[in-house]
Amino acid sequence: MSAGLGQRLVDGLARRPGGVLGRLAYRNGPKAHEPSFKAIRDALGPLEDERVLEIGCGPGVLLERVLDGGATSAAGLDHSPDMLALCMARNREAIAEERLQLKLGDTATIPWPTESFTAAISANMFFFIYDPAAVLAELHRVLAPGGRLVIATISGPLPRASLRNWWLYPPMGPSLNVHTDEEMHALLTDARFTGVDVTSDGGALALQLAHATKTATARRSG
Ligand SMILES: C[S@@+](CC[C@H](N)C(=O)[O-])C[C@H]1O[C@@H](n2cnc3c(N)ncnc32)[C@H](O)[C@@H]1O
């Protein structure tokens, strides 16, 4: 397979899914994403009074669960028009009720005002972020003081490819930007997050879960 064709496949099926194949692959949310969804939901805990942003929301399966879980509101950002269309169809009611806002755009500039959210999440997409420091700075900006960040991604170095993780074979595997737990910890700390915790399950899916908090700055009295 030529490098160009390989990159087009990675783009169309994962980095910016679109077209007939991309829509088919994501219509119901890939089964392989379930462990990340569960890990993020468990890490978030109760969602009452939460305003949640998901970057790279894809077809919006996790957003739907966050809203069903009682979040006050949610927002989704994705750079694929086809994924946003799927997300819109899946979450039509929440959009009509103005509980969900979706925007087409890139994580390099998150198009919401400073301190808009109490939680930010990222599932199965952080490995496509090639300037993680810049994106983490944006996530820190849009979180309110005390806001939480939860990222479920693939840990580095990549595990051995097997039938359970076919996407780690070329062309996909080599194009993923993965970090060891220590590297991820340092990225989050450098971005001024506190209470950083990063763990990997060491399994075939190489699930890495990172959570961190934006420190609530003490207000001066008088
Ligand atoms: C593998 S899919 C995961 C979708 C969803 N989060 C899930 O777990 O099912 C990656 C998603 O991230 C989006 N994405 C990747 N890089 C992005 C970027 N720089 N800005 C915005 N969206 C991005 C893609 O368009 C795609 O919808």
The ligand as a Gaussian input file, in Angstrom:
#p B3LYP/6-31G(d) Opt

LIG

0 1
 C      -11.301000       7.750000      16.434000
 S      -12.527000       8.980000      16.372000
 C      -13.251000       8.915000      18.037000
 C      -14.624000       9.533000      18.104000
 C      -15.262000       9.496000      19.501000
 N      -14.545000      10.300000      20.446000
 C      -15.343000       8.073000      19.989000
 O      -14.601000       7.703000      20.898000
 O      -16.136000       7.310000      19.411000
 C      -11.560000      10.479000      16.477000
 C      -12.436000      11.705000      16.368000
 O      -11.673000      12.858000      16.683000
 C      -11.848000      13.837000      15.680000
 N      -10.619000      14.642000      15.628000
 C       -9.349000      14.172000      15.431000
 N       -8.475000      15.186000      15.489000
 C       -9.188000      16.314000      15.715000
 C       -8.837000      17.673000      15.861000
 N       -7.559000      18.077000      15.788000
 N       -9.822000      18.584000      16.084000
 C      -11.123000      18.183000      16.165000
 N      -11.522000      16.897000      16.023000
 C      -10.565000      15.969000      15.816000
 C      -12.135000      13.047000      14.409000
 O      -12.805000      13.781000      13.414000
 C      -12.969000      11.902000      14.952000
 O      -14.341000      12.202000      14.993000

